């Protein structure tokens, strides 16, 4: 029997009361099971952290000695038991080391997706599917009007100009994916990377990912070369350089409102869109869907007559 309160949303995060642990907690807890290393899912300071090796490396770089107490590193599909709940990590395809979290209790399987994507990405493990009785899915882009174009087609937009480009992107996941895409589809571009992004790039290489050609940003290089330079910067730097001259401003995101005032609109998202969410539900074959991280109302309406959809947040 599915337990309606197996996972409950609290101010601290998603809590599994039967296993006494949190999924991606927002505050420090005793037992934290972490899906991936983005800051809105992985905070520092938890006493016991269960995650993949790549996630731990990213967290330890970001939070240094405050990353957490004891890290319990788990390989994909390795089973472990936490306070009576059997848990395993399944590749989520979001960023390197990202995982969906499969929990089994009293014969029922609950699958928490964290963030996930279906699009191909040479810089992280591809998503894998398992069946579950309950799918707890993120619904960041759960809107029938949202369709993410293929990243391989979007990146070609950068070839439409010879001018230098300031390319804003998240430092972990998006940055590395863009470097890989540009090396493959924009061979004339010379890629310069902001110093704050470089440690994450190096961890990707440490984990065996071939990033291709890139170099640390050098102001003189950018100043002395007026064509085909791409300067990758994190969001805060992108926003602070809003008056930058002699560059075309581009920000890589799936959010339309963040594309405002950019000379080239680059729709590259690391999340599932509407069709991807429906496809994932079809693969997992749940009898119930619980939604999180976004508005699940349209998903609830879509499955009104065929599937139980519960909004966790």
Backbone bond lengths (Angstrom), bond angles and torsions (degrees), N, CA, C in turn:
res aa  C-N    CA-C-N  psi(-1)  N-CA   C-N-CA  omega(-1)  CA-C   N-CA-C  phi
1 X - - - 1.462 - - 1.532 110.26 -
2 X 1.337 116.44 131.91 1.460 121.42 177.94 1.526 109.41 -68.85
3 X 1.322 115.74 130.68 1.459 121.57 178.42 1.519 108.89 -91.92
4 X 1.308 117.60 114.39 1.461 121.56 -176.03 1.522 112.34 -62.53
5 X 1.332 116.39 -24.90 1.465 119.83 -178.78 1.528 112.17 -106.88
6 X 1.342 116.68 22.24 1.473 118.97 179.10 1.529 110.43 -61.16
7 X 1.332 116.74 -43.02 1.463 122.80 173.26 1.519 107.61 -123.20
8 X 1.327 116.77 125.88 1.463 120.84 178.12 1.520 109.05 -125.23
9 X 1.327 115.89 145.94 1.462 121.23 179.28 1.526 109.11 -87.11
10 X 1.335 116.72 125.48 1.451 122.86 176.83 1.524 108.47 -126.64
11 X 1.323 116.99 173.94 1.461 119.66 178.15 1.521 111.01 -65.69
12 X 1.323 117.13 -22.75 1.463 121.30 178.91 1.523 111.70 -82.85
13 X 1.326 116.96 -22.74 1.454 121.11 -178.80 1.515 111.06 139.79
14 X 1.306 116.43 -166.87 1.459 121.56 179.37 1.528 109.10 -79.56
15 X 1.337 115.84 119.47 1.459 121.62 -172.54 1.517 110.93 -111.37
16 X 1.337 115.29 129.51 1.466 121.31 172.19 1.523 106.88 -98.91
17 X 1.319 115.62 100.18 1.464 119.74 -175.03 1.526 111.93 -69.35
18 X 1.337 117.06 -27.11 1.467 120.02 -179.27 1.526 111.70 -74.75
19 X 1.329 116.88 -27.09 1.456 120.92 177.44 1.518 113.40 -107.64
20 X 1.318 117.11 -2.43 1.469 123.24 179.34 1.525 112.28 54.65
21 X 1.344 116.53 44.07 1.466 120.05 176.11 1.517 109.39 -138.77
22 X 1.320 114.86 165.09 1.466 121.95 179.52 1.530 110.00 -114.15
23 X 1.318 115.32 146.84 1.458 121.87 170.88 1.521 108.00 -97.32
24 X 1.331 117.45 120.79 1.468 122.44 178.01 1.531 112.56 47.25
25 X 1.341 118.35 56.65 1.475 119.79 -175.79 1.528 112.83 -64.33
26 X 1.332 114.51 151.70 1.460 121.77 179.29 1.528 111.67 -94.37
27 X 1.327 116.25 -12.53 1.453 122.94 176.93 1.527 108.29 -130.00
28 X 1.322 116.93 161.74 1.461 121.83 -177.33 1.529 110.54 -65.14
29 X 1.337 115.44 131.65 1.468 121.16 179.80 1.527 109.75 -134.61
30 X 1.337 115.56 172.24 1.470 120.28 -179.78 1.527 111.52 -75.14
31 X 1.350 116.40 -42.86 1.458 121.19 -179.10 1.527 109.47 -125.70
32 X 1.332 116.77 116.38 1.463 122.21 -179.21 1.522 109.33 -122.78
33 X 1.326 115.90 123.33 1.473 121.29 174.00 1.527 106.26 -104.35
34 X 1.337 115.91 116.02 1.467 121.79 -167.87 1.524 110.63 -107.32
35 X 1.334 116.48 127.31 1.468 120.89 -178.80 1.524 112.46 -78.16
36 X 1.340 116.83 -39.24 1.468 120.00 179.47 1.525 109.06 -165.55
37 X 1.318 116.25 174.11 1.465 120.91 -164.58 1.522 115.68 -94.67
38 X 1.312 120.24 8.90 1.465 119.50 174.85 1.528 109.74 -65.78
39 X 1.335 115.89 146.39 1.448 121.36 -171.36 1.514 115.36 -61.35
40 X 1.341 118.17 -24.29 1.464 119.58 178.38 1.521 112.15 -84.33
41 X 1.331 116.73 1.88 1.462 121.32 177.27 1.529 112.16 -124.47
42 X 1.311 117.42 -22.48 1.464 121.27 -174.30 1.523 110.46 -132.60
43 X 1.325 116.58 97.64 1.450 120.36 174.89 1.529 109.16 -91.95
44 X 1.317 117.12 166.15 1.453 121.26 176.91 1.515 111.48 -89.60
45 X 1.348 115.90 161.46 1.452 121.13 170.41 1.511 117.19 99.68
46 X 1.345 118.88 -7.93 1.458 119.49 178.69 1.534 110.41 -62.78
47 X 1.336 116.87 145.29 1.462 119.92 -174.41 1.522 111.98 -72.07
48 X 1.314 117.20 -40.81 1.469 122.47 176.61 1.520 108.57 -129.56
49 X 1.322 116.16 123.12 1.457 121.83 -177.22 1.522 109.21 -116.82
50 X 1.326 116.38 125.44 1.464 122.71 177.04 1.527 107.52 -110.74
51 X 1.322 117.22 119.75 1.468 120.77 -175.22 1.521 109.65 -164.99
52 X 1.334 116.19 177.96 1.458 121.02 174.34 1.525 109.68 -79.62
53 X 1.322 115.69 166.59 1.467 120.13 -178.65 1.523 111.73 -63.21
54 X 1.334 117.30 -44.20 1.467 120.22 -179.25 1.529 110.44 -61.30
55 X 1.330 117.13 -42.52 1.464 120.23 178.50 1.518 110.92 -59.38
56 X 1.331 116.91 -41.68 1.465 120.61 179.00 1.527 111.14 -64.16
57 X 1.323 117.62 -40.83 1.468 120.69 179.29 1.525 110.96 -61.99
58 X 1.322 117.07 -43.42 1.467 120.46 179.18 1.529 110.82 -65.37
59 X 1.326 116.86 -42.92 1.459 120.44 -179.77 1.527 111.30 -64.48
60 X 1.309 117.10 -41.25 1.465 120.70 -178.61 1.522 111.28 -68.63
61 X 1.339 117.03 -31.39 1.464 118.71 173.97 1.530 110.07 -69.36
62 X 1.314 117.40 -46.01 1.466 120.96 -173.87 1.530 111.62 -69.96
63 X 1.337 117.44 -43.84 1.464 120.50 -172.63 1.524 113.76 -103.25
64 X 1.347 116.48 -5.33 1.465 121.31 178.82 1.537 110.36 53.63
65 X 1.328 118.88 -131.64 1.471 121.97 -174.54 1.534 112.37 -70.14
66 X 1.340 116.88 -9.61 1.462 120.43 178.73 1.531 111.98 -98.23
67 X 1.326 117.15 14.36 1.468 120.33 -176.70 1.516 112.54 -62.51
68 X 1.324 116.18 -37.29 1.458 119.55 -179.09 1.502 110.72 164.26
69 X 1.336 115.95 170.70 1.457 120.74 179.52 1.515 111.30 -73.89
70 X 1.321 116.85 -86.46 1.471 121.64 179.27 1.526 109.68 -111.62
71 X 1.348 114.94 129.33 1.468 120.77 177.42 1.524 108.81 -97.09
72 X 1.318 115.35 128.88 1.464 122.07 176.98 1.530 106.34 -110.30
73 X 1.326 116.19 101.21 1.463 120.96 -173.66 1.524 110.52 -86.14
74 X 1.329 115.40 131.98 1.456 120.83 -177.44 1.524 110.63 -126.99
75 X 1.324 115.92 137.38 1.462 121.11 174.62 1.520 109.23 -78.13
76 X 1.326 115.92 160.11 1.463 119.38 175.35 1.527 109.82 -58.23
77 X 1.318 115.45 137.58 1.471 124.54 175.99 1.524 113.42 69.44
78 X 1.338 117.45 2.09 1.465 120.10 172.27 1.522 108.75 -74.26
79 X 1.315 116.78 131.00 1.458 121.22 -177.82 1.530 110.78 -94.13
80 X 1.325 116.22 135.56 1.466 121.02 172.64 1.525 107.95 -141.06
81 X 1.317 115.88 159.95 1.462 121.31 -176.93 1.516 108.91 -115.87
82 X 1.328 116.02 129.49 1.457 122.03 178.80 1.527 108.14 -123.76
83 X 1.318 115.45 107.73 1.467 121.80 178.71 1.527 112.56 51.69
84 X 1.329 115.26 41.74 1.453 120.31 173.94 1.516 116.10 93.77
85 X 1.344 117.54 -7.24 1.462 121.77 177.95 1.527 109.47 -103.81
86 X 1.328 116.71 127.25 1.469 121.07 178.38 1.525 109.13 -83.46
87 X 1.332 116.36 129.95 1.468 121.66 -172.15 1.522 109.77 -130.46
88 X 1.325 116.25 146.05 1.463 121.84 170.62 1.516 109.41 -149.46
89 X 1.335 115.56 153.43 1.460 122.30 179.77 1.527 110.14 -99.14
90 X 1.328 116.24 134.93 1.459 123.44 -179.64 1.537 107.55 -121.27
91 X 1.347 119.74 132.75 1.471 120.45 -178.93 1.525 112.43 -53.49
92 X 1.364 115.43 132.96 1.467 121.44 -176.31 1.522 113.44 -105.16
93 X 1.347 117.68 -13.51 1.461 119.83 177.05 1.514 115.05 73.30
94 X 1.332 118.41 8.44 1.471 121.76 -175.24 1.526 111.34 -81.69
95 X 1.323 116.93 -61.00 1.459 124.19 172.84 1.522 107.22 -141.97
96 X 1.314 117.11 176.68 1.461 120.86 178.86 1.531 109.79 -58.47
97 X 1.323 116.02 128.74 1.453 121.15 178.11 1.514 115.23 83.21
98 X 1.332 118.22 -2.70 1.465 119.90 -177.93 1.523 110.48 -70.17
99 X 1.334 114.69 147.38 1.460 118.81 -174.90 1.520 111.97 -142.95
100 X 1.315 115.00 143.19 1.457 120.94 162.05 1.526 106.03 -84.05
101 X 1.320 116.65 150.08 1.460 121.13 -174.45 1.522 109.29 -113.98
102 X 1.330 115.39 112.21 1.459 121.54 179.68 1.524 108.67 -94.34
103 X 1.340 115.58 123.16 1.466 121.70 -179.67 1.524 109.01 -119.19
104 X 1.321 115.69 132.74 1.460 121.09 -179.91 1.526 109.42 -122.17
105 X 1.344 115.10 127.78 1.466 119.53 -177.69 1.523 108.96 -150.09
106 X 1.320 115.65 125.38 1.468 122.34 179.86 1.526 111.80 51.70
107 X 1.331 115.87 42.09 1.455 122.07 174.53 1.518 115.66 80.54
108 X 1.341 118.20 3.02 1.463 122.25 -179.37 1.524 108.88 -111.46
109 X 1.336 115.26 138.28 1.465 121.54 -178.36 1.535 109.74 -107.14
110 X 1.328 114.86 125.33 1.465 122.77 178.65 1.521 107.47 -116.60
111 X 1.327 117.77 125.34 1.463 121.78 -177.57 1.522 109.83 -116.09
112 X 1.334 115.81 114.27 1.464 122.46 176.35 1.521 107.92 -96.53
113 X 1.336 116.99 124.42 1.466 119.29 -173.16 1.526 113.72 -81.64
114 X 1.359 118.49 -24.21 1.459 117.44 -163.74 1.524 107.00 57.94
115 X 1.331 117.86 -148.10 1.468 121.59 171.47 1.523 108.54 -90.05
116 X 1.323 116.95 142.90 1.464 119.06 -178.75 1.518 110.33 -150.13
117 X 1.316 115.75 158.84 1.466 120.19 173.53 1.516 109.50 -143.97
118 X 1.337 113.84 154.22 1.456 120.87 -179.80 1.517 112.46 -101.71
119 X 1.334 117.58 -20.71 1.465 120.55 -178.69 1.525 110.79 -60.69
120 X 1.332 117.10 146.20 1.470 119.31 177.31 1.521 111.66 -65.26
121 X 1.319 116.64 146.92 1.460 122.09 -177.83 1.521 107.45 -154.74
122 X 1.328 116.65 113.72 1.464 120.93 -177.58 1.523 113.22 -69.25
123 X 1.339 117.55 -10.41 1.461 119.55 -174.88 1.528 113.44 -100.66
124 X 1.320 118.55 5.89 1.470 118.55 175.31 1.522 110.07 -151.63
125 X 1.319 114.71 168.22 1.446 120.77 -179.80 1.535 109.89 -67.59
126 X 1.330 118.84 135.77 1.462 120.36 179.11 1.521 111.67 -69.64
127 X 1.316 116.41 151.47 1.456 121.15 179.32 1.522 110.58 -61.31
128 X 1.319 115.87 144.18 1.457 122.27 173.38 1.525 107.79 -123.04
129 X 1.322 116.36 155.46 1.454 120.48 -175.61 1.524 110.16 -117.49
130 X 1.317 115.14 139.95 1.455 121.65 171.07 1.526 106.78 -131.55
131 X 1.296 116.67 156.07 1.463 119.88 176.87 1.528 109.72 -82.28
132 X 1.325 115.30 151.69 1.461 120.43 179.09 1.518 109.18 -155.58
133 X 1.315 115.95 154.46 1.460 120.87 177.68 1.522 111.13 -75.85
134 X 1.335 115.70 -34.60 1.458 121.54 179.37 1.529 108.71 -128.01
135 X 1.327 116.50 128.00 1.462 121.65 174.17 1.518 108.12 -107.10
136 X 1.332 115.70 120.12 1.466 121.80 177.24 1.518 106.27 -103.06
137 X 1.331 115.87 97.23 1.464 120.49 -169.03 1.519 112.81 -108.90
138 X 1.324 115.31 142.67 1.466 119.78 168.99 1.525 108.16 -68.43
139 X 1.328 115.41 147.10 1.470 120.14 -178.61 1.525 110.18 -130.87
140 X 1.328 116.01 40.20 1.465 120.98 -178.84 1.521 111.32 -53.56
141 X 1.338 116.81 -44.80 1.463 121.32 -177.61 1.529 111.56 -119.11
142 X 1.347 116.58 38.42 1.464 120.76 -178.54 1.522 110.49 -80.93
143 X 1.316 114.67 69.41 1.478 122.62 -178.67 1.521 107.04 -136.72
144 X 1.347 118.89 123.98 1.467 120.81 -178.90 1.523 113.64 -56.13
145 X 1.323 117.49 -21.42 1.459 120.63 -179.58 1.530 112.89 -86.29
146 X 1.318 116.88 -3.34 1.471 120.43 -178.85 1.516 110.57 -97.27
147 X 1.317 115.47 120.21 1.463 122.29 174.55 1.522 107.90 -132.98
148 X 1.317 117.26 121.31 1.459 120.33 178.59 1.534 109.57 -86.27
149 X 1.332 117.99 121.94 1.466 119.25 177.13 1.529 110.63 -68.52
150 X 1.307 116.11 163.30 1.470 120.61 178.53 1.520 109.79 -63.85
151 X 1.313 116.49 131.18 1.465 121.01 -178.86 1.527 111.25 -61.47
152 X 1.325 116.41 -32.23 1.463 120.34 -179.80 1.520 111.57 -64.41
153 X 1.339 116.81 -31.75 1.462 120.45 177.01 1.524 111.13 -79.90
154 X 1.318 116.71 -38.02 1.468 120.77 -179.17 1.531 111.69 -64.36
155 X 1.326 116.90 -42.06 1.465 119.60 -174.81 1.526 111.48 -64.20
156 X 1.340 117.18 -23.94 1.468 121.07 178.43 1.524 112.08 -64.51
157 X 1.342 117.20 -19.45 1.462 120.56 177.65 1.523 111.47 -59.61
158 X 1.317 117.05 -28.79 1.464 120.03 -179.16 1.526 111.32 -67.08
159 X 1.322 117.14 -21.43 1.466 120.83 178.07 1.525 112.44 -77.74
160 X 1.335 116.18 -5.64 1.470 119.47 -177.75 1.525 112.28 -77.53
161 X 1.327 116.72 -8.53 1.471 119.80 179.34 1.523 110.63 -135.28
162 X 1.326 114.69 147.53 1.466 119.63 172.75 1.527 110.75 -94.27
163 X 1.324 116.60 -11.07 1.459 120.72 -178.13 1.529 111.05 -65.08
164 X 1.319 116.46 156.33 1.454 120.53 175.17 1.525 110.07 -66.83
165 X 1.313 115.83 147.47 1.460 122.33 -174.84 1.523 110.12 -122.90
166 X 1.333 116.00 133.69 1.460 120.45 165.83 1.516 106.86 -99.33
167 X 1.329 116.24 114.21 1.461 122.37 -172.50 1.519 109.82 -110.30
168 X 1.331 116.22 109.34 1.459 121.66 178.53 1.520 111.24 -84.04
169 X 1.327 115.55 137.54 1.465 120.08 -179.43 1.522 109.12 -162.73
170 X 1.317 116.35 155.42 1.462 120.19 174.92 1.527 109.57 -65.68
171 X 1.335 115.14 142.09 1.465 120.65 -171.34 1.519 113.22 -69.08
172 X 1.322 116.97 -27.24 1.462 121.13 -176.86 1.520 110.25 -114.83
173 X 1.316 116.42 116.49 1.465 121.81 177.14 1.506 112.94 99.03
174 X 1.323 117.05 -63.81 1.466 120.45 -178.29 1.521 110.68 -68.26
175 X 1.326 117.76 -44.71 1.461 122.17 179.06 1.523 111.23 -55.11
176 X 1.319 116.47 -50.27 1.464 120.70 -176.46 1.532 111.34 -67.00
177 X 1.313 116.28 -37.96 1.465 119.85 177.85 1.521 110.69 -63.98
178 X 1.334 117.12 -41.13 1.468 120.96 -179.80 1.528 111.55 -66.78
179 X 1.323 117.06 -40.23 1.474 119.82 177.71 1.523 109.45 -58.47
180 X 1.321 115.67 -46.29 1.463 120.81 -179.75 1.527 111.35 -63.32
181 X 1.324 117.05 -45.06 1.457 120.96 -179.80 1.527 111.89 -63.47
182 X 1.345 116.43 -43.56 1.471 119.42 -179.47 1.520 111.42 -64.95
183 X 1.314 117.56 -38.65 1.461 119.83 177.58 1.524 111.48 -62.32
184 X 1.312 116.07 -32.94 1.463 119.93 -177.00 1.531 112.26 -85.18
185 X 1.359 117.37 -38.39 1.464 120.64 -170.45 1.527 114.58 -114.63
186 X 1.324 117.50 -9.53 1.472 121.41 179.78 1.529 109.30 -130.38
187 X 1.328 117.74 62.48 1.469 120.90 -171.50 1.523 114.51 -62.65
188 X 1.331 118.56 -20.96 1.464 119.80 179.81 1.523 112.49 -80.06
189 X 1.322 117.11 -13.06 1.457 120.25 -175.66 1.536 110.89 -80.01
190 X 1.319 114.88 139.60 1.465 122.00 174.00 1.527 107.00 -103.48
191 X 1.321 116.69 119.11 1.463 121.93 -169.59 1.525 110.31 -97.05
192 X 1.328 115.27 120.01 1.459 122.45 175.09 1.528 108.41 -109.84
193 X 1.323 117.13 135.31 1.469 121.31 -173.74 1.528 110.27 -117.36
194 X 1.317 115.95 131.91 1.467 121.70 176.74 1.534 110.16 -59.94
195 X 1.320 116.80 142.95 1.468 120.82 -173.04 1.521 112.90 -59.48
196 X 1.340 118.37 -31.01 1.466 120.15 -178.24 1.522 112.75 -70.64
197 X 1.326 116.57 -20.84 1.460 120.93 179.71 1.526 112.14 -86.73
198 X 1.305 115.96 -21.79 1.456 120.39 -170.65 1.537 113.96 -60.09
199 X 1.342 120.87 -40.99 1.474 118.60 179.86 1.520 113.31 -59.83
200 X 1.339 117.40 -37.19 1.459 119.72 177.83 1.532 110.82 -66.32
201 X 1.327 116.56 -39.59 1.466 120.72 176.98 1.527 109.71 -59.69
202 X 1.324 116.71 -43.04 1.463 121.40 -178.48 1.528 111.47 -66.08
203 X 1.335 117.44 -34.70 1.465 119.78 176.55 1.523 109.99 -66.47
204 X 1.330 117.08 -39.64 1.467 120.22 175.50 1.533 109.92 -56.86
205 X 1.330 116.46 -46.16 1.466 119.72 179.65 1.526 110.95 -66.21
206 X 1.325 116.64 -37.79 1.461 121.29 177.10 1.525 110.78 -58.75
207 X 1.338 115.96 -33.58 1.457 121.02 179.75 1.529 112.53 -88.13
208 X 1.338 117.10 9.79 1.461 120.78 172.36 1.507 116.07 93.00
209 X 1.336 118.26 10.83 1.460 121.12 179.32 1.526 109.79 -86.14
210 X 1.332 116.70 127.62 1.464 122.34 177.75 1.517 108.75 -83.36
211 X 1.333 116.53 107.16 1.455 120.89 -176.35 1.528 112.57 -84.60
212 X 1.321 118.49 -18.35 1.458 119.78 -174.44 1.521 110.67 82.32
213 X 1.333 116.73 -159.08 1.466 121.11 -174.72 1.528 111.70 -87.10
214 X 1.313 114.89 137.64 1.463 123.17 173.69 1.519 106.87 -165.56
215 X 1.322 116.80 167.63 1.465 120.56 178.54 1.515 109.54 -151.06
216 X 1.323 115.19 159.47 1.456 120.68 177.02 1.522 109.45 -66.50
217 X 1.330 116.27 140.12 1.464 121.09 178.64 1.516 110.84 -58.95
218 X 1.333 114.95 134.77 1.462 122.77 174.95 1.526 106.93 -132.69
219 X 1.309 115.77 119.67 1.469 119.77 -176.11 1.523 112.17 -57.14
220 X 1.332 116.85 -38.45 1.465 120.37 -178.80 1.522 110.98 -65.07
221 X 1.320 115.83 -39.24 1.465 120.10 179.31 1.522 110.03 -61.90
222 X 1.318 116.01 -46.21 1.469 120.57 -179.48 1.529 110.71 -65.28
223 X 1.315 116.57 -38.67 1.453 121.04 -177.22 1.519 111.95 -70.60
224 X 1.325 116.98 -34.31 1.465 121.54 -174.77 1.520 113.30 -90.88
225 X 1.335 116.39 -6.79 1.464 120.41 178.33 1.528 108.18 -124.12
226 X 1.312 116.64 120.28 1.464 120.89 -171.18 1.531 114.10 -104.84
227 X 1.319 116.70 5.29 1.462 119.51 178.78 1.528 110.75 -139.18
228 X 1.329 114.79 150.19 1.471 124.13 170.34 1.520 114.97 61.87
229 X 1.330 118.10 21.24 1.455 120.71 175.32 1.537 108.59 -97.29
230 X 1.324 116.79 137.21 1.465 121.33 174.41 1.520 107.89 -123.20
231 X 1.327 115.46 118.36 1.459 121.20 -179.54 1.521 108.56 -103.43
232 X 1.338 116.60 108.20 1.460 122.75 -179.52 1.524 109.68 -83.10
233 X 1.328 116.84 123.33 1.460 120.94 -177.89 1.527 110.11 -133.63
234 X 1.340 118.73 151.39 1.465 121.30 175.61 1.521 111.19 -72.97
235 X 1.331 118.54 164.88 1.472 122.00 -174.55 1.526 115.00 -54.08
236 X 1.322 118.35 -42.37 1.470 119.95 -177.56 1.517 111.35 -63.85
237 X 1.317 116.95 -39.54 1.463 120.76 178.08 1.520 109.93 -68.78
238 X 1.331 116.59 -41.05 1.465 120.78 178.67 1.529 110.76 -58.31
239 X 1.329 116.03 -44.37 1.466 119.88 -179.50 1.524 111.94 -69.53
240 X 1.332 117.23 -35.50 1.465 119.92 -177.30 1.525 111.77 -73.83
241 X 1.330 117.21 -21.75 1.470 121.67 179.56 1.526 110.64 -98.96
242 X 1.332 117.34 36.68 1.464 119.35 -174.56 1.523 112.47 -66.62
243 X 1.327 117.87 -15.74 1.460 120.46 178.03 1.531 112.07 -105.20
244 X 1.302 116.77 15.70 1.461 119.76 -179.56 1.528 110.44 -58.17
245 X 1.331 115.70 136.44 1.462 120.48 -177.06 1.523 110.29 -106.65
246 X 1.309 114.79 159.63 1.472 122.47 176.73 1.527 113.32 63.17
247 X 1.316 116.92 24.06 1.467 120.83 174.07 1.522 108.79 -137.46
248 X 1.317 115.75 152.33 1.454 122.20 170.78 1.527 107.48 -93.91
249 X 1.319 116.12 128.35 1.466 120.88 -176.89 1.534 110.44 -90.15
250 X 1.327 115.33 127.38 1.463 121.85 -179.64 1.528 107.46 -137.09
251 X 1.342 116.01 137.95 1.467 119.74 176.12 1.518 108.40 -128.07
252 X 1.328 116.84 125.97 1.464 121.69 -176.70 1.522 110.32 -88.52
253 X 1.320 117.08 111.87 1.460 121.36 -179.29 1.523 110.39 -162.22
254 X 1.321 115.51 158.07 1.460 120.24 174.23 1.508 113.24 -88.24
255 X 1.349 117.85 -7.80 1.453 121.99 -179.13 1.518 111.07 -84.29
256 X 1.328 117.12 122.56 1.465 120.75 -178.00 1.522 112.12 -65.21
257 X 1.330 117.92 -37.55 1.469 119.51 -176.16 1.524 112.29 -68.35
258 X 1.341 117.57 -20.49 1.460 120.23 177.58 1.529 111.96 -84.56
259 X 1.333 116.54 -4.24 1.464 120.56 177.93 1.529 111.45 -90.87
260 X 1.312 117.69 -5.23 1.464 120.73 -178.59 1.531 111.24 -58.63
261 X 1.323 114.66 137.07 1.471 122.79 175.75 1.529 114.63 69.15
262 X 1.331 117.43 6.93 1.468 119.42 175.13 1.524 109.43 -88.71
263 X 1.334 116.27 137.74 1.469 119.60 -177.25 1.524 112.81 -68.20
264 X 1.336 116.69 -32.24 1.463 122.24 173.54 1.521 107.35 -123.12
265 X 1.327 116.80 129.16 1.459 120.24 178.99 1.525 109.42 -96.04
266 X 1.333 115.47 115.17 1.465 121.39 -173.33 1.531 108.85 -112.92
267 X 1.328 115.57 97.98 1.460 120.54 -177.60 1.532 110.16 -88.65
268 X 1.316 115.41 86.80 1.458 121.63 175.47 1.524 107.25 -120.23
269 X 1.319 117.07 112.84 1.457 121.97 -176.75 1.519 110.52 -117.94
270 X 1.333 115.65 146.48 1.456 121.74 176.24 1.527 111.92 -105.65
271 X 1.333 115.78 20.66 1.463 121.47 178.31 1.528 110.25 -117.98
272 X 1.324 114.80 163.07 1.461 121.02 175.04 1.525 109.64 -76.65
273 X 1.331 116.96 137.41 1.460 120.04 173.50 1.539 108.84 -92.97
274 X 1.319 116.21 -172.16 1.462 120.84 -174.89 1.528 112.46 -55.99
275 X 1.323 116.59 -51.95 1.471 119.94 -178.71 1.524 111.53 -63.34
276 X 1.335 116.63 -35.42 1.465 120.37 179.16 1.533 111.13 -66.05
277 X 1.321 116.46 -39.96 1.462 120.12 178.29 1.526 110.49 -63.90
278 X 1.335 116.39 -43.95 1.467 119.77 178.61 1.532 110.62 -62.74
279 X 1.329 115.98 -40.49 1.467 119.88 179.40 1.528 110.74 -63.88
280 X 1.327 115.99 -42.48 1.463 120.22 -179.76 1.522 111.04 -63.34
281 X 1.315 117.00 -41.31 1.463 120.60 176.89 1.528 109.79 -60.05
282 X 1.330 115.84 -40.27 1.465 119.85 177.92 1.513 113.26 -63.78
283 X 1.335 116.96 -34.16 1.469 121.15 -179.73 1.528 111.62 -77.56
284 X 1.318 116.52 -38.81 1.471 120.45 -176.52 1.529 111.22 -77.05
285 X 1.327 116.39 -29.73 1.467 122.65 177.36 1.535 113.14 58.79
286 X 1.321 118.34 49.36 1.463 119.77 179.58 1.524 111.71 -78.65
287 X 1.315 116.02 161.19 1.465 120.30 170.58 1.524 110.13 -94.34
288 X 1.336 116.40 -17.48 1.460 121.50 174.45 1.528 109.63 -137.81
289 X 1.339 115.94 146.07 1.463 122.64 173.94 1.519 107.95 -121.94
290 X 1.340 115.77 126.09 1.460 121.36 175.63 1.523 107.22 -110.28
291 X 1.325 116.93 130.95 1.463 119.33 -173.47 1.527 111.35 -104.81
292 X 1.336 114.30 150.94 1.454 121.78 -174.66 1.524 108.83 -153.78
293 X 1.313 117.55 158.44 1.469 122.09 174.95 1.527 111.34 57.75
294 X 1.308 116.27 59.84 1.454 120.21 179.66 1.519 110.55 140.24
295 X 1.300 114.64 -174.67 1.463 121.28 -177.62 1.532 109.42 -97.36
296 X 1.330 116.08 114.12 1.457 119.60 -178.66 1.516 114.21 -96.47
297 X 1.336 117.60 9.56 1.468 121.05 -175.29 1.523 111.68 -60.59
298 X 1.324 117.50 -45.43 1.467 119.58 -178.10 1.524 111.57 -67.22
299 X 1.320 116.21 -31.57 1.461 119.93 175.48 1.531 109.92 -67.99
300 X 1.301 116.58 -41.03 1.476 121.57 177.62 1.524 110.15 -61.39
301 X 1.325 116.97 -42.74 1.465 120.82 179.19 1.526 111.28 -66.33
302 X 1.337 116.59 -37.93 1.463 121.09 -178.42 1.530 111.38 -63.11
303 X 1.334 116.40 -38.41 1.471 121.10 -176.60 1.528 112.56 -101.74
304 X 1.321 116.85 20.06 1.462 121.50 -172.75 1.517 113.46 -51.23
305 X 1.335 117.13 -38.18 1.464 119.75 -174.97 1.517 113.88 -104.68
306 X 1.328 117.19 1.39 1.470 117.53 -174.31 1.514 115.40 -129.15
307 X 1.342 118.62 -15.23 1.455 119.99 -172.91 1.521 109.96 -155.30
308 X 1.307 116.47 139.57 1.463 120.79 176.58 1.526 108.54 -75.81
309 X 1.338 117.48 122.37 1.454 122.77 176.98 1.521 108.37 -122.29
310 X 1.333 116.18 121.94 1.465 122.16 -179.00 1.515 109.50 -116.49
311 X 1.326 116.48 134.07 1.459 121.29 179.80 1.523 108.78 -91.34
312 X 1.360 116.10 112.82 1.453 119.61 179.54 1.528 110.94 -74.92
313 X 1.340 116.24 -37.17 1.470 119.56 -178.39 1.516 109.22 -132.68
